[in-house]
Amino acid sequence: GNEAGGNLLRYVLLDNKPSEHSSEKRHHSKDGYIDYYDFKDVRENRIAFGAILPMVGDDDTNGESLTGLDTFVDYIHTKYMIVDALTEQPMVITGSANFSAASTDKNDENSLVIQGDTSVADIYFTEFMRLFDHFYSRDKYNELVANKASRKGPAWGEVVADESWLRPYFDSSSQLYRERLLLR
């Protein structure tokens, strides 16, 4: 659901967006399984997926491609969680463990919990936001290019002639408003 989370800001960076079909199968076969479809409609969540910029036209210098070095993980294999990143008591959880039942209950994994170290939290938060913004911008670009092709919603490259694009940054009920105040 879309429960209110107060002034919560939550960023989620995923390697890829699961299909609705695979999500349904996993929900039926794994107790406690959660994924993108469980939290996509919560307004406090801002979600990005691994993505590349496609080649446009015949100029192959403007597109991106994957290295092909890894066939299991396409974009992101970092494993960390940051809680209360910009407070005096942040918590960073990092290590080899995935955030999954198998990883925490069955595998021989390592997790390090670092509490109250603002320098460590700042470093992790900075790297997370760098990755998040990198992939979020590609997601949005690809979404807007698809809108242009399907003629649904705003399209990439369309000029916004009014100030409607900045309203969410000044609407106190939006995540972009809280983000603007927090990260200024």
C-alpha positions in Angstrom: 0.0 0.0 0.0 0.9 3.6 0.1 1.2 4.1 3.9 2.4 7.5 5.1 5.9 7.5 6.4 6.1 11.0 7.7 9.3 12.7 6.6 11.0 9.5 5.6 13.2 9.4 2.6 14.0 6.0 1.2 16.2 5.3 -1.8 16.3 1.9 -3.4 18.8 0.9 -6.0 18.2 -2.4 -7.8 20.2 -4.3 -10.4 17.1 -4.7 -12.5 13.3 -4.5 -12.5 11.7 -7.9 -12.1 8.9 -8.9 -14.3 5.4 -9.1 -12.7 5.3 -12.8 -13.6 8.6 -13.6 -11.9 7.6 -11.6 -8.9 4.4 -13.5 -8.5 6.2 -16.8 -8.8 8.7 -15.9 -6.1 6.0 -14.6 -3.8 4.2 -17.9 -4.0 7.3 -20.0 -3.5 9.2 -18.0 -0.8 7.8 -17.0 2.5 8.5 -13.4 3.3 9.8 -12.5 -0.2 9.5 -8.8 -1.0 10.6 -7.0 -4.2 10.0 -3.9 -6.2 6.2 -4.5 -6.6 5.8 -4.5 -2.8 7.2 -1.0 -2.3 6.9 0.8 -5.7 3.7 2.7 -4.7 5.0 4.0 -1.4 5.4 7.7 -2.0 8.5 8.0 0.2 10.4 5.5 -2.0 12.5 6.6 -4.9 13.7 3.7 -6.9 16.3 3.3 -9.6 17.4 0.3 -11.7 20.5 -0.6 -13.5 20.2 0.9 -17.0 22.3 2.1 -19.9 21.8 4.8 -22.4 20.9 3.3 -25.8 22.6 4.1 -29.0 20.7 6.8 -30.9 20.9 6.7 -34.7 24.1 5.6 -36.5 26.5 7.3 -34.0 27.7 4.6 -31.7 29.7 7.0 -29.6 26.6 8.2 -27.6 25.3 4.8 -26.4 26.5 2.7 -23.6 27.0 -1.1 -23.4 27.7 -3.7 -20.7 31.2 -5.2 -20.4 30.0 -8.7 -20.6 32.4 -9.7 -17.8 29.5 -11.0 -15.6 26.6 -13.0 -16.7 24.8 -13.1 -13.4 24.7 -9.4 -12.4 24.3 -6.8 -15.1 24.8 -3.5 -13.3 25.1 -3.4 -9.5 26.5 -5.9 -7.1 27.1 -3.6 -4.1 25.6 -4.8 -0.9 25.1 -2.2 1.8 22.3 -0.5 3.6 22.5 2.9 5.2 20.1 3.9 7.9 19.8 7.5 9.2 22.7 8.4 7.0 22.9 12.1 7.8 22.2 12.0 11.5 24.6 11.8 14.4 23.8 8.1 14.8 24.0 6.6 11.3 24.2 2.9 10.7 26.0 1.2 7.7 25.5 -2.5 7.1 27.9 -3.9 4.5 29.7 -7.1 3.5 29.4 -10.1 1.2 25.9 -11.0 2.3 22.9 -10.3 0.1 19.8 -9.1 1.8 18.1 -12.5 1.3 17.0 -15.4 3.5 19.5 -17.8 1.9 22.3 -15.4 2.4 21.5 -14.7 6.1 20.3 -18.1 7.1 22.3 -20.7 5.1 25.4 -19.2 3.5 28.7 -18.4 5.1 28.6 -14.7 4.6 30.1 -11.7 6.3 28.3 -8.6 7.4 29.7 -5.6 9.2 27.5 -3.2 11.1 29.0 0.2 11.7 27.0 2.4 14.1 27.6 6.1 15.0 30.5 6.7 12.6 29.5 9.8 10.6 32.6 9.7 8.5 32.0 6.2 7.3 28.3 6.9 6.7 29.2 10.1 4.7 31.5 8.0 2.4 28.9 5.3 1.9 26.1 7.8 1.4 28.1 9.8 -1.2 28.9 6.7 -3.2 25.3 5.5 -3.0 24.0 8.8 -4.2 26.5 8.8 -7.0 25.4 5.4 -8.2 21.7 6.2 -7.6 21.8 9.4 -9.6 23.8 7.7 -12.4 21.2 5.0 -12.9 18.1 7.1 -12.0 18.9 9.6 -14.8 19.3 6.7 -17.3 16.0 5.2 -16.1 14.2 8.6 -16.6 15.8 9.1 -20.0 14.8 5.7 -21.2 11.3 6.2 -19.8 10.9 9.5 -21.6 12.2 8.1 -24.9 9.7 5.3 -24.6 7.0 7.9 -23.9 7.9 9.7 -27.1 7.7 6.5 -29.1 4.4 5.5 -27.6 3.0 9.1 -27.4 2.1 8.5 -23.7 3.2 11.0 -21.1 6.0 13.6 -21.4 8.7 12.8 -23.9 12.5 13.3 -23.8 13.5 16.7 -25.3 10.1 18.4 -24.9 10.4 21.9 -23.7 8.6 22.6 -20.4 7.5 26.2 -21.0 6.2 26.8 -17.5 7.3 26.2 -13.9 5.4 22.9 -13.5 8.7 20.9 -13.4 9.8 22.6 -10.2 6.5 22.4 -8.2 7.3 19.0 -6.6 10.4 20.6 -5.0 8.2 23.1 -3.2 5.3 20.8 -2.4 5.8 19.8 1.3 4.1 16.4 0.7 6.6 15.3 -1.9 9.8 13.4 -1.5 11.6 15.9 -3.8 10.7 18.7 -1.3 12.2 16.7 1.7 15.2 15.8 -0.4 15.8 19.5 -1.4 15.8 20.5 2.3 18.0 17.5 3.4 20.6 17.7 0.7 21.0 21.5 0.4 
